[in-house]
Amino acid sequence: MTVEPIRSTLATVSTDDTSLVLPSDKMQRTGQQRVLEQVKSIKRNKSKMVKKDSIPSPTSPASMTEYSEPKFQFSPTNMNGTLFKSSGSSMTASHKRMVKSHTLSLFMCRLLVSSTLFSASSAEGSLPNITLQEAVEFLSNSDISYQLCGASFIQHQTFTEESSKQEVWRLGGIPALIQLLKSDNSLLHQTAAAALRNLAFKDHSNKLEVDHCEGIEAILTLLRNSNDTETHKQLTGLLWNLSSADKLKPELIRNALPLLTETIVVPYSVWTDSNTNKLIDPEVFYNTTGCVRNLSCASEDERITMRSCPQLIDSLVTYIQTQMDRGEPDDKQSVENCVCILHNLSYQLETEAPEQFKQISVLDTRPKENNNKSLFSPKSSKTQKVRTDFKFPAMEREKPEGVNWLYNQKTLQLYRSLLGSSQKEATLEACCGALQNLTASKSSLSTLMSQSFIEKLNGLPVISPLLISGNSSLQKTAMSLVGNMSRVSSLRGAMAKDVFPMVSSVLSNVTSNMIKSDSTIATACRVMQTLMLAEPETSKKMISPKLVESLTALSSNM
């Protein structure tokens, strides 16, 4: 993407009408920080193998920040297995069996290493003194204990040492680990998948190597055939990491998305008599929606393919609505993932799915004369306010399906509810971004969406406060949404009352950081100009010396 030119603060046309969450690996912590946080989480609750950290917020395309891979990597136990101790009552029977098996395998690994191959450190809990080359060689040994030892060592080293990732790649460890995914041992599946997950974390060449070695096919085959929850956690986490590579997205959308939707997203979101026995772990769903979120940042053709994936959009909306009904709009970021997917799939919707909008028709156009004379009025003392009403049955459909959910009245209501209840800025930004996409053009659809959100759903009270948000990305998206809506002349009277005070506050308190985000200021100026012309009497009451001084300073800032 080319760098956008700096826009003038006096621009009268919005240049940021649509938004899309795009990938990047920024804002990720160092390996040392992740290890320290992992140790703290293990100390807090020894019955858990890993604890996920929060994930960076999605932002507008200008900064290209991705909600991509998890900010943690899978942390293996130390080689004596002591980190798996638990008081036990909170662990499932299968988890206990897995812990016991993993502890045993690590003990066998240590025993093998210390007795036959090399000298182990005498310190309790330390790693055996083997090299990565030896660990990679272990992967091809016919003894499963050696295979587990090699995979566990690689898993640990790639978690603590970033440089070890390329070393494993050079030694041919990736194809060997992929081969272990085809074994018959569930513990080996988990350990190999976790090692691959760490190898692919923020390492583009390793992501491509996994694909080159037919790893995606092996991952999906195992995911389809395995019933082990811990294996599913590692495989979906691995797919999440792979999904941030643009080159892999077409294949993942073609082959992984249908499987993830059918076996995880739908069963977890939509409970029916046929799937009540398919208990999906929340972490598996969380990883899966993170993966799908990355995939939704793809190209036009790939977005079209995703929109047509059976039950995907339906399930995402159902999950969000279920969490809202439970009073949990800010769950473990799965709601955020789902809203961001809807945000991305609404990008250029009218252009990419024109067949959806053929039934929009104009019902009535009623001009209203405005005789208010004011300093702020244009040369003619009479301006026209035009109210146009539309008929669009698909928007009001009682039982939406697929793409229809993206612009249905029920989804607009869902965004409105989230904007009024969520405390997560990333979720708020995704809701604003989806609405921004739906109001982006000057078409009948955009006008109808704006009218519906402001007039039917009373949306301005939840949008206006976001215009003065301290989060610059959220503020920019909200300002762009308001800019889009202000193009509808019949809405400007209502907007002047709710929006003008906030825009005035923004422009009266311009900071050096805001000047760096020139598009937000440009949009704010355009909105102010539009509303002043539409409602001069209301606007005059809100003009202050501080606002005039700030605007004067901005106008002289080249």
SENUVO-510251 format. One record per residue: y, x, z of N, C-alpha, C, CB in turn; residue in one letter. Coordinates in pm, whole numbers, plus 50000, padded with zeros to 5 digits. Each point is the difference from the previous one (the first is absolute). Glycine has a CB too. Example, Ala and Ser with C-alpha at 12.3 -4.5 7.8 and 13.67 -1.06 7.14 Angstrom:
# residues 2
494315131950780501194991150000501205009050000498834981150125A
502225015449803501195008250006501094992350073499375011849785S
***
This chain:
# residues 558
498805008650000501204991450000501235008950000498784981450124M
502155016249788501225007849994500944996050112499745002249754T
501085007350286500954997450108501074990449950499565022850100V
500734967249981501014990249961501405006250010498514981150078E
502395015449831501365005250009500724994050119500075003149752P
500895004050301500814994650110500834988449947500085022650115I
499924966649958500714988249955501354998850068497834988649957R
503145006149971501344998350055500004989050104501005007749784S
499794994050320500114989750103500724987749947499995017650175T
500604983549708500704988449943499174993049895502155011450045L
496564992449942499144993849900499954985050021498645021149985A
501404971549907499984985350011498664994149961502434999949952T
496645008650003498684995149960498955007250084500784995049764V
498294997550292498955006050081499115008549912500064980750160S
499685031449886499095008849926498705001950076501965011649898T
497834980550206498785001550080499444986150029500845021750103D
498754971449792499594986150014498554998350040501694994649833D
497485015450142498594998750033499575011850086499574987449786T
499315011150280499525010950087498515001049992501934996750153S
497565015349869498575002549999499725011550094499764991649763L
499275006950325499635010750092499235010449922499934984350199V
500575027949795499365010449920499415011050088501594995049814L
497405012250132499305009650084500715013350017497964989249927P
501785017150187500495013350031499255004750122502294995549901S
497715017450125499345005050119501005004750105498065006749860D
503164988250132501015004050097499714994250137501675001649816K
499015003550284499974994650136498625001150065501834984449933M
497315024750016498715002050064500125011450099498784991449796Q
500485007450313500095010350103499145012049964500454982450171R
499775028749899499205011949979498624998250060502075014150000T
496994994649959498664999350054499995002050150499125008249784G
501695000950266500055002750144500464987750077500465024149952Q
500554969149997500474987950068498944989350002502335005449932Q
496954993149956498954989949996498895003150099500544995849760R
499085017250251498945003850094500434997050142499235017949843V
502024985650192500484997550135499984985250031501425020349987L
499014971349918500004985750024498584994650009502194998249882E
496895007750038498624995550007499395003150136499785003449753Q
500515008650300499485003650132500524990550106499865023949928V
501434972750063500574990750098499314986449992502205012049984K
497524983449893499384986849986498585000250055501414995349799S
497895015950185498645000850053500025000050151499275012649798I
501704994050261500135000250146500304986150053500785023649990K
500034968649935500354986650047498804990749998502315003549919R
496784998349983498874990849988498855007349935501544980249983N
497575025250098498915008149948498954992149925500415015450186K
499654971549824499014991949930500354998449853499534987950211S
501665016649749500424999049860499915013649935501524980750054K
497945019449825499905012749929501355004649949497684994349936M
503104996550009501325003549950500964988950035499025013449813V
502274989950188501044989950017501045002549894499594998050249K
500704991749673500965001749891501425000050051498404989149845K
502405018550085501435000250029500694989749912499915024450065D
501374973749961500774991149913500195006549865501184990150198S
499215001849707500135004749863501434998149954497594994449952I
502935014749966501404999049962500324987049928500055024649984P
501184971150035500454987549939500125001549850501214994050209S
498514995249716500265000549857501494999649976497814988949952P
502655017349943501435000149972500244996649855500375017050179T
500874982849784500384996649864499645011449907501864985550084S
498145011949783499575010149904500815012750002499214981649863P
502055017750180500855011949992499445011650081501964985049967A
497495012150151499495010850084498545003049974501664993650171S
497654997149759498625001949961499115003850117500795006649777M
499394986850335499165002650116498794991049995501995007050136T
496864998749885498784992049988499464996050135499495011749788E
500064976350216499104996050106498645003649945501484980850093Y
498115031649927498805004149930498855002350094501415010149827S
498255002450191498825003150078500304998550147499205015549821E
499744982650261500244999850143500595013350043498114983750034P
502725016350068500635012450044499095007950093502224989149976K
496515006650037499075007650079498845003649910500684988550216F
498535021049829498745002649934498904997550103501045017149839Q
497744980850113498924997350093499755012450084498964983349842F
501085015350288499825011450089498575000750048502384998450071S
496895011949893498625000950046499935003350148499325007149772P
499534990750287499795004050139499905015150005498824978350056T
501395027550064499685014150010498495001450009502225005250113N
497295006549860498605001649964499014997150111500775016649842M
499684982450285499054996350105499984985150025500365022150102N
500454970249823499944985550008500644993950122497975001849873G
502785005950206500524994750126501044989349978499545021850104T
501154978449781501034990049978499454986249974501425017949912L
497264980850078499404987049978499584993350129499245008049782F
501024997950333499624993750126500774987050018499505022450099K
499864967949961500654987050019499404993050119500474998349757S
500364993450306499494991650106499144989049943501995005250139S
498144992249729498974993049925500104985149988498675017950069G
501874975050026499944985449994500734994349882499824999950244S
501215007149707500804994749890499445003649863501965001450147S
497005007049848499455004549872498864990849957500655023850052M
499264974149817498924992049947498715008150003501614987149855T
497265006050133498715006950001499885009549882498984980550117A
501485015049766499915008649881500895012350015499514979849860S
501665018350201500905011350022499375010150096501994985149959H
497355009850147499345008950095498895008149931500524983750186K
498705009349727498945007049929500585010749910498574979550007R
502555017249927500635009749911500525011950078500624981649845M
500005015850270500525010850085498875009050046501884985350075V
497015008449969498865007850048499445008749888499474982150166K
500425011949714499475007349886500925011449960498884979349922S
502455017950078500955010349962500005011450100501414982749887H
498535014150240499975010350104498755008749984501274984850156T
497585008649814498765007349983500085009349880498764981250104L
501815013649787500075008349880500895012150022499624979849861S
501475018350212500895011250027499335010150094501994985049967L
497225009950125499265009050090499015008249918500254983750193F
499045009649714499055007149915500715010349914498524979849998M
502645016449953500795009349919500345012450080500954980849870C
499525017250254500365011350085498785008750029501864986550101R
497015006749922498785007150031499555008549881499354981850159L
500715012149722499635007449879500905012049980499174978949898L
502115018650119500985010549975499835011450099501584983049910V
498255013750217499985010350104498685007650004501594986250131S
497315007349827498695006350018499505007349877499514982450163S
500925013349717499395005849880500965006249902498274983450029T
502995012549971500875004149891501145009150041499414978949894L
501155019050224501175008050038500204998550149501074997149772F
499855010750279500284999650144501054989650029499405024150024S
500294966650066500964989650036500885004850114498404982249924A
502775012250083500905003250109499414994850130501984999349846S
498205008050262499474995850130500874989650067498985022350023S
502244975549927500894990350063499474985949978501965015249966A
498034976750139499524986349993500864991949905499125001750234E
500224991549671500734991049911500615006949879500464986350196G
499345027049787500615006649886499164998149875501045016750154S
499584985149730499304998749874499145012249974501844985649911L
497055012750018499185011649965500765009349908497914986350026P
501755026249979500725010149923499375001449863500625012250211N
499564977449705499525000849863501204999649906497814988950062I
501935014549814501074999849900499914987349918500015025149990T
501054972149938499974988449911498955001549891502434996350046L
497375016149908498995002249898498614996450053501415018249900Q
498314985850224498704996650059499894984950019499925022450115E
501194971449926499974985550019499714992849869501615002350189A
499015002449702499754993949869498555002249958502415003749936V
497035008150092498605002749968499074990850077500595023849952E
499784973050173499184991050081499844986349934500785012150205F
500254983749719499974986749940498834998249904502474999050024L
497075011949915498904999449903498665003550061501635005849824S
498334996550306498755002950068499134987550004501135017850139N
497574983849856499104988550002499884993750138498755010349813S
501684997050290499934994950137501274992050031498565019850071D
501274967749968501154991350025500885005450114498654980649920I
500755026750174500795005650111501025010149949498074996450155S
501515011649747500925009649940501104992649923498155017249983Y
501454972349945500984992249924501054994050092498244995049828Q
501324999350284500944994350097500915010750059498334982350052L
501085029249975500805010950057501085004549902498015007550136C
501614994349737500985004249900501104989849980498225012949890G
501394974350098500994989549978500934998650120498384988149852A
501065012850270500834998950121500985011550011498144988050115S
501415024049850500885011750007501144998649899498065014450075F
501614981549804501034998249897500984989050042498385007449820I
501074982150236500844988950048501015005050102498124983949961Q
501425024550131500895005250104501025009749943498174997250167H
501375011949750500905010349947501104994049913498115016250007Q
501534973849913501014994049913500964991150078498375000949811T
501264995650310500914992450085501025009250065498204983150041F
501385029049997500885009050075500695010449912498524996650195T
500915006849690500555010549916500214995049857498875017350144E
502394980949817500304995149866499445009349892502074989050091E
497975023949934499575009749899498514999049971501825015050073S
497424979650021498554999349979499634990049891499685006250240S
501224984649728499684989949898499775006549864501374983150126K
499515026149835499835006749872498825009650002502444997849962Q
497275007750154498855008950011498704992349978501295014650160E
498614973649899498814991649978499904996249853500164991150236V
500965005749701500004996849857499495011949919501934984050035W
498545028049998499615012149926498515002950015502305009250033R
497154987850085498605002850029499054989349948500775012350200L
499774977249741499154989549947499524990250104499315015849828G
501454982850281499574991150107500134985249968500655017750155G
500294978749758500234985849972498814993549929502455004949985I
497015000849907498824993649939498814999650094500805007749780P
499075002350307498885000150095500164988750102499765024949970A
501464972650076500244989150094499764986449933501675014350123L
498744984549752499774987549927498514997349987502165003249874I
497065007550106498564998449990499414994550130499945018849834Q
500654984950280499514995150129500244985050018500435022750096L
500564971949832500234985650007498824992249940502475004149986L
496675002849938498864993549936498735001450082501065004449780K
499065001350341498825001850086499614986850065500675023950043S
498314976550041499534987950069500414999850147498094999249841D
502775010050200500345001250142501434995250024498415019450023N
501774970450062501324994050020500955009850069498934977550014S
500565030750076500885009750066500505010349901498774996650215L
500375007449694500415009449896501044993549909497745011250009L
502094975949963501004992749922501375000850067498224984549915H
501795012450214501274999850074500675013650001499104981750142Q
500115028649887500575013550014500485005349865498495004350196T
500734993749699500415004649867501244992549952497615005749947A
502434981150076501174992149959501245004350077498504980749944A
501335022250187501145004450080500505013649953499114987150195A
499975021949768500415013149948500754998549868498025010750114A
501484980749798500694997649873501364993450022497784997749887L
502284993750213501264993450034501055010150040498744979850073R
500855030050008500945010450041500375009149883499034999350231N
499995003749686500275008749884500994993649904497715009550023L
502244977349964500874993149905501374996950058497994990349897A
502195011450233501264996350064501135009349956498724991150197F
502265003449728501165007549955499645012149914501174992450204K
497715007149730499585011049912499634994149864499175013950197D
501754987049710499844993249871498815005549923502454995849994H
497395017350005498905005849922498644995850055501465019549944S
498434979150187498734995650058499724985349968500305016750184N
500754975249809499804986149959499394999549860501964992650144K
498615015249765499515000249863498615005949991502345001849920L
497365007850166498675005950001498944990050043501035022250049E
499314969450047499074989450042499674991049881500935000650236V
500074996049688499784991649882499215007449893502134987850048D
498215024949931499325008249899498515001150028502125012849966H
497534987450161498585001350040499334986450017500565021450114C
500004968549824499474986350005499914994750143498715004749791E
502274999750289500014996050140500364985450021500605023150055G
500284971549861500404986050018498814990849981502325005449922I
496864997549979498794992049979499075000950121500195003849752E
499655008350303499135001750118500564992650122499285022449911A
502034978150106500654993150113499784984949990501745018250013I
498484976449868499874985549982498564995450012502015000449852L
497055007750099498584996550014499604999450146499525010849779T
500914999150298499675000150143500694988650073499715024749989L
501534972649976500734989050064499314986749972502155013049979L
497334985649903499324987549960498664998550073501105001349774R
498205009950248498634999250052499885002050151499285008249782N
501734997650280499925002850143500514988250083500305024449951S
499064973550163500444989850095500575006250127498274984649909N
501935028650089500455007250119501534999850008497965014749991D
502574980250119501454998650016500715013349999499604979350128T
499855030649943500665013150005500055006549862499225002850238E
499724995249684500015005249863501084993049918497545005050016T
502594982050001501034992449928501405004950038498474980149992H
501735023250133501315005050043500355012849926499674989650226K
499385019649766500295012749937500154998549848498745011650183Q
500444980049757500084998249854501314993249958497504998649992L
502914991150082501264993449965501195009150030498964977550048T
500945030750057501065009850025500075010349889499704996650244G
499145007449705499955009549887500604993749875497955010750098L
501724976949875500594993249884501504998650014497874987549967L
502605010250156501444999350025500675013149959499624983750190W
499775027549851500585012949966500005002449849499255008850221N
499664987549714499915002049855500994991249924497605005950028L
502734982650028500824990249927501445004149981498524982950090S
501935027649976501395004349980500165009049878500354998250246S
498545005549691500075008249878500144990749879498585018450106A
502544982549824500264991149888498905000649893502455002850044D
497015009049935498995001749896498724992250032500955022549951K
498804975150177498764993250040500174984950010499355020550122L
501884974849876500234985650022499334991149896502145006250105K
497924997149765499334991149903498514998250030501655007449829P
497665003650202498574998950030499754992350128499635021649883E
501204980950219499824992950127500284985149984500635020950123L
500384975649799500314985949976498874993449922502475005150003I
496985002249902498934994449916498684998550077501115010549800R
498544999550281498685000050062500004997350151499365015849824N
501644989450247500004998550146500614986850045500145024750020A
500944971149914500714988050046499114987550004502075009949906L
497154987349989499144988050007499025000550117500224997949754P
499205013950271499055001450111500694998350135498625015249858L
502534991450159500744999050127500444985650025500785023749973L
499654969649922500454986250015498844990950039501825004149832T
497074997250096498854991150021499315002450134499694999449754E
500195013350285499195003050118500805001950129498415010549846T
502914991550142500805002650120501184990450012499325024049988I
501544975749912501254992350012499724985150014501185017449863V
497994977150051499724985650006499234996250126499974999649751V
498935007250281499284996050123500835001250126497935007249889P
502955002950117500805001950121501114989650011499495024449992Y
501044971349894501164991150000499634985349998501265017849884S
497694979050042499664985949977498614997350057501444999349791V
498504993350319498734996950063499424987349941500755011150211W
498014990249738499284988449947498585000450054501434999549790T
497824990150185498614999450047499155011149939500244975550028D
500145029049854499205010149931500305014350045499924984749808S
501215017550260500315013950037500255002050149500955002649775N
498764987450306500265001650143499165011150062500594975950011T
498315027649923499155010550056500455013949956498104983950004N
502865016549908500495013049953501155004650088499294994649763K
500395011350348501035004350094500585013249954498844988050190L
502425011949772500695012049952500835005750113500064991149764I
499825021850260500785006550104501495000249961497995014150064D
502924983150030501445000149968500475013149939500344984050186P
499065027249856500425012949945499605001349853499805010150229E
499084984149735499565000249861500964991849914497595002750073V
502824985749978500964991749928501355007249988498844979250082F
501575027250026501275007550001499985011249896500284994650245Y
498635013249751499885010749901500014994349859498725013850165N
500574975249817499894993949868501354995149950497664993450053T
503094999750032501324995149957500965011749977499634978550127T
500195032549946500815011949972499695005649862500065005150244G
498674995049720499595004649868500574990849892497895009750098C
501964977249920500504990449900501525000949990498054984750046V
502605018050065501465001549999500415011549909500134990950234R
499155020249775500295011249910499744996349855499435015950183N
499474977349793499654996449862501034990749939497605002650057L
503034989150025501004990649948501285006949954499054982850152S
501065030249874501155007849951499725006049863500635005150237C
498514988849687499585005749873500874995049885497675001550087A
501835000049791500774996549880499944985149972499545022749907S
501164973149990500054985949964498624994349970502295003749909E
496945003250006498674995149965499114998950123500245010349774D
499894999050316499154999950119500434989150098499615024549972E
501704972850034500454988750084499464986949945502085012650061R
497934986149808499474987949937498524998350034501695002149813I
497575008950182498574999650034499814995950145499545017649829T
501274987750260499874996850142500314985350027500625023550057M
500384971249875500354985950020498854990849960502415005749961R
496794998849944498904991649952498715002050079501035000949775S
498975007850323498805002450081499694987450081500495025050014C
498344969049968499694987350066500125000750153498474995049810P
502304995750245500134997950144500825010850073497824988449988Q
502695021749941500745010550069501294994650060499035016949844L
501844977550072501294995150049499804988650099501085006749783I
497984984550188499724988650090499635005050140499214986349803D
499955024150202499535005150129501115007050077497745002649902S
503125004650029501105006950066500954990050065499825018949834L
500534970650091500894989750054499344992950118501054996949773V
497675000150213499284993250108499985008450127498584988549830T
501215024550154499985008850118501375000150069498225014249891Y
502844987250031501355000250058500274986950074500805015549817I
498864973350118500254986950062499194998450128500474990449774Q
498305014550227499164999350120500625007850115497984997649856T
502525014350113500645008150105501274993450051499055020749897Q
501694972850014501204992750042499634988450091501145006549787M
497814986450178499564988750082499545004650138499324987849792D
500185024450215499565005750128501165006050079497775004549898R
503414995950041501135006350065499935015049999500194980250141G
499145025649759499825014549992500465005349865498064998350158E
503235000549812500495005049870500045015249993501354979349979P
498595027150136500085014750004498705005950050502474998650039D
496434998049896498715005550041499955014749958498884977349979D
499935028450022499855014249971500295003249854498325001550182K
502814994549773500535003249868499224994249882500825020450103Q
498174971449924499314993549889500894989449938497805004550109S
502984988249973500964990449944501015007449914499714984850199V
500785026349850500955008049922499405004149867501035008450212E
497714996349790499335003649876499964988349903498635016750125N
500964971749926499844988249914501334995749939498074992850141C
503005007249939501314996049947500485010049895500554988850220V
499195023949803500435010149903499244998649869500565015550188C
498174980649819499254997649876500624988349923497885008850108I
502444980449962500644988549935501355004149941498834984350159L
501905024149917501295005349952499815007149867500805002550238H
498235006649757499805007749878499494991549884499545019850142N
499604970649887499464991549894501044990149947497745002450103L
503344995549972501074991349951501005007649913499734986050205S
500115027149786500905008349921499904996249852499785018850168Y
501344977849768500084996349859499024988849965500705023449946Q
499104967550150499024989449983500324991149881499605000550245L
501664995949740500384990949892499765006149863501714990050151E
498475023149839499785006949873498525002149972502205011450028T
497054991750075498595003749983499054988050003500565021750105E
499914966949944499164987950002500794988049949498695009250195A
501844991449683500894989449949499314986349991501215017549873P
497484982650112499284987249988500114991650126498435010849843E
501904995550270500114992950126501254991250007498755018750109Q
502234984149807501324993950019500474991549881500555019350145F
498514976549772500354992049882500454985950036498375013449869K
501264981850249500284986150034501344998050071497554996750016Q
503235013950001501314998250062500924992549904499705021350134I
500924968149916500914992249916501264996550079498054990549869S
503055007950061501284996750064500084984850018501135020349896V
499164975550226500154985850029501444995349982498105001850160L
502855006349892501394995549999500935011850018499334977650091D
501825021949845501055010050019501294992750031498875016549843T
501694986650274501194992650046501135009850033498544981550091R
502505019049826501145008650033500864993850109500005008949766P
500534999650319500914995450104501285008249991498084992950151K
503045000249843501285006949984500525004850134500514986349799E
500005025850200500575005850122501475002949974497765010050069N
503154982849998501435001549976500695008950102499974977549898N
499235029750181500615008750101500765011449932498164994350163N
503135006649869500805011149950500095010750108501334984649850K
498485027750109499985010750099500305013249933498354987350139S
502055021949944500225013649954498745005749937501715003250178L
497134991949871498745005749954499424992749880499595007450232F
501054981849724499474992549888500275007549870500344978350125S
498845019449772500255006349869501244993949935497545004649972P
502814999849910501244995949935500114984949988499995021449875K
498914972050094500034985449994499894994550140498974999949770S
501854990150262499974994450134498844990550019502465002550010S
496824994549882498854991150012498745007749965501434979849943K
497645020850148498725006749978498914989650008500855021750095T
498084980849836498914990449992498835004450088500714993949767Q
498814997050319498765001950073498974991249933501195005350220K
497775000749732498994992649924498724999250082501015007449780V
498494980450236498754997750071498954995849898501214993450213R
497735014749773498924996849909498714997750079501105013549817T
498264975350161498734996950065498865001349901501174984550159D
497695020049891498865002749914498774992350048500925022649949F
498174975449958498694994450031498945010449969500804976449951K
498395027050150498965010149982498814996350088501735018149948F
497384973450002498894994850081499125010950061500024980249856P
499785030950074499105010550050500505006050131499365005149765A
501944995250252500565005550123499684991450121501825010149865M
498014976950113499734990650108498514996650013502284990649966E
496905016349960498574996850000499435000750142499805009049766R
499464980650271499484998950137498895010150027500604975849999E
498605027349899498905009550017500145011249896498484981650089K
502395027949940500225011049905498755008649987502455000050056P
497445006849833498915009349976500525012349927498354981049993E
501115030650043500315012349928501485003049990497954996449874G
502515006350004501385004149977500994989350048499245013649804V
500364974050194500894989150043500505002150143498784984549847N
500415022150233500435002850139501265008750004497614998250074W
502595010249828501095009850005501374993449994498505016549893L
501594971350050501294993349990499954985950056500515013649800Y
498404982650266499874986650054500904998050122497654999349916N
502774988350105500884996750112499395004150134500924980949866Q
497765018250145499335003650125500165014850031498364981449963K
501625026849933500175014550021501445003250036498145004649838T
502824988650100501405001950040500184996350147500764995149763L
498604994250280500074995950140499375010650090499944975849931Q
498985030350022499345010550076500925012150016497774992249916L
502925011849977500965011050009501124996550098499485006849763Y
500984980950230501074995650089499555000750146500894984949818R
497895010850209499465000450136499855014450050498794978549956S
500725030349957499865014150038501365006450028497925001349863L
503074995650054501335005550021500614995450132500315000849753L
499254987650295500524994950127499195004050120500894981549875G
497935024650105499155002950115499535014550010499284976849986S
500595030149903499485013750004501045009750055498514994749805S
501015015050270500865010650052499825013049923499904989350225Q
499215010749676499725012149923500935000749879497604999650077K
503165011149917500955001449891499305001049865501565011250157E
497244994749840499275001149875499604986249948499165022750069A
500424968650020499634986449961501234992449953498105000250163T
503015001249909501244993449961500455004749862500654997950242L
499255015149734500425005349871499114995049887500885020350115E
497824978649913499094995149897500294985449966498245016050080A
502084975950021500374986049974501274999249915498934993150217C
502075014849822501255000249921499735005149859501335003950211C
497805006249778499695005549868499324989949910499815022250104G
499264970049951499334989849920501014989549953497875003850128A
503014991949962501044990249963500995006149901499764989050225L
500525023749791500895006949907499405000049860500875014550187Q
497814988049804499354999749870500054986249936498505018450077N
501324971250004499964986349949501384994849960498014996050144L
503055010549904501374995749968500715010149911500094987750217T
499165020949717500605011749936500744997149870498215013050102A
501324977349821500604998049869501064989050006497865007449891S
502694989649994500964989049990499344987649941501865016649973K
496844982650043499234989149941500004987750090498585016949883S
500844972350064499864987750078499135002350123500264986649791S
498715021850196499115002650113500765006350115498095002949843L
502715007350129500765006750106500974990450067499795021649876S
500864970150044500924990150057499264990450091501465001949798T
497394993350156499204990650078499515006450130499304988649788L
500265023950206499535007050119501145001650101498285012249862M
502894991450090501155001750089500384986750066500825019049857S
499254970550062500344986750053498984995650104501104994049783Q
497655007850186498954995650090500055007450133498584994549803S
501625018650192499985007850124501224997150088498745017849880F
502414980450058501224997850078500144985450043501095018849876I
498684972050032500274985950029498824992950067501554999949805E
497265001850142498854992950057499475006750126499424992349770K
500585021050231499395007450111501025005850097498145005449848L
503154992650125501055005250089499775014950029500264977150103N
499645030649790499645014050014501115009550037498314994949840G
502965001250143501085009450026500055005150144501264988449823L
498485003450278500065005150138499035011450031500694977450064P
498205023649861499085011150026500285012049910498274983450072V
502455014649817500335011049910501295007050043498864987849813I
502145004650227501325005650029499985011250103500944977949944S
498345021050169500015010950098499455013149945499754982950177P
499395016449723499415012149945501015008249919497804988349992L
503325005449972501035007249924500685010750084500374979649864L
499525019450267500605010350087498915007750074502064985850027I
496745014249918498885007350060500295014950002498414982449923S
501125024150181500145014650009499025007349910500794997250232G
498234995649716499045005849906500604998949860498014994050148N
502375017249793500734999749873499184994049887501265020150075S
497434982049927499164994549894499914984850010498705021349995S
501114973850127499974985550021501354993949964498285002750181L
502805003849861501344995049970500244999349849500825009650217Q
498755000649711500195000349856499254988649931500295024850012K
498464972850031499204989449939500604986350029497965014350021T
502474983650104500624987250037501304997949924498975001650228A
501825009149756501274998949928499754996849852501075016350161M
497894989749781499664997249860499564985549983499355024049968S
499894970950130499584986049995501204990750005497845006250111L
503094996549979501214991850010500825001049871500035003450250V
500005008649692500715001749873499394991549891500595023050067G
498084976549928499334991549901500354985350021498125016649986N
501804978750138500254985950031501444995949976498185001250167M
502755008449848501424996649983500364996949856500505014550194S
498594988149712500264996649860499934985049976499085022249933R
500304970550159499884985549986501264993750058497445000950013V
503424993949902501324995650043499954988950104500855006549777S
498154984750214499934988750093499645004250141499364985749809S
500205026750210499595004850132501105008050070497665000549919L
503415002550010500995009350054500754994450120500245009349773R
499944977550232500684994150116499235002450128500984982749852G
497705014850145499165002450116499925014850033498684979549945A
501275028749951499885014450022501265005950060498425001249809M
502734993350155501265005350053500034998950152501174993549788A
498304995850266500034998050146499065009550074500584976149960K
498225026249983499005008150069500045014749960498604979850014D
501675022749859499865013549947501305007950006498214991449851V
502915002150119501275007349993500315007950129500834982449843F
498985011750276500295007850122499175012650010500594978950113P
498135020549845499135011750008500415010649898498134985550081M
502165010149797500435009449896501335006450039498814986549824V
502085005550234501285005450047499795010650107501094978249947S
497955019150143499705009750105499465013049942499534981250158S
499595017649741499435011949936501105008449937497864987649957V
503035006049967501035007549928501135004850092499454986749797L
500665007150320501025004550096499525011950082500874976850012S
497825025749984499445010850084499145009349916500034984750199N
500505019449688499275009149913499895013750065500784987449797V
497985017850208499775013250059499685010049890499174989650214T
500805023249823499675010349902498604998149944501535015850118S
497544979249966498634997649952499984988949896499105007650220N
501724982149801500034988949905500565004349865500264984250191M
500685025049812500605004649875498945006649912502215003250115I
496785002949951498905006149924499164989249931499955019350163K
500064968549891499294988849939501024991249929498185000650178S
502345004449713501124993749933499674986049949500805022649937D
497924975150028499644987149943500194988750100498375011549850S
501384991150278500194989750103501474996150008498025008750130T
502865001249868501434997350007500474992749874500325020450145I
499164984049740500404993649874499604985349999499765022049881A
499034975150165499554986150005500824992050099497695007349938T
502624998750178500824993250101501384996549944498775012250182A
501834997049743501314997449939499914988649898500635024150035C
498314976049887499854989549900499824986450066498995016749842R
500194982950264499784987350071501304995150061497625006650048V
503155002450011501274996150062500954994449895499695017750176M
500404989249711500884995249894499594986149953500415023749928Q
498294974250052499494987149953500314988850099498185012049878T
501594990650249500224989750102501484997350024497855006850107L
502995003449880501444998050017500554991149889500195022450111M
499324979549767500464991649889499514985750015500015020149851L
498784978450206499424986650012500584992250118497935008849896A
502324998050214500484993450122501195007650058497684991350048E
503465008149885501165008150042500504996750140500625001549762P
499414985750273500534996350132499115005450112501024979149899E
497685019650084499065005450100500115015150008498444980749959T
501685025749927500025014649995501255005750063498644999049795S
502514994450183501275005250054499945001650151501204989149812K
498105001750255499955000450146499225012050053500154975249998K
499075031149918499145010850045500495013749958498124984249990M
503025016449945500545012849957500795006250116500124992249758I
499605020350269500655007150111500635012949948498364990150166S
502605015449908500595012949959498955011149985502114993350117P
496875006249970498955010249993499224999149870499834999550249K
499924988149705499304998049874500845005149884498814980150096L
502475016749903500885004449893500075015349997501344978750020V
498785027350098500065014650008498725006449947501524998050199E
497354996249837498725005549955499834998649850499024994550222S
501364993949723499894998049856500945009349924499374976250041L
501805026350016500945009349938499415014049993501924986250084T
497445017850026499375013350004498855000849900500635002250242A
498584987149750498885000049905500495000749855498654986950165L
502435006049805500504999649862500545013549956500554976050031S
499845032450063500515013349964498925010750008502244993150084S
496525002949954498905009450010499285000849866499744995250246N
500545015349678499445001249866498535004150003502265005849916M
***
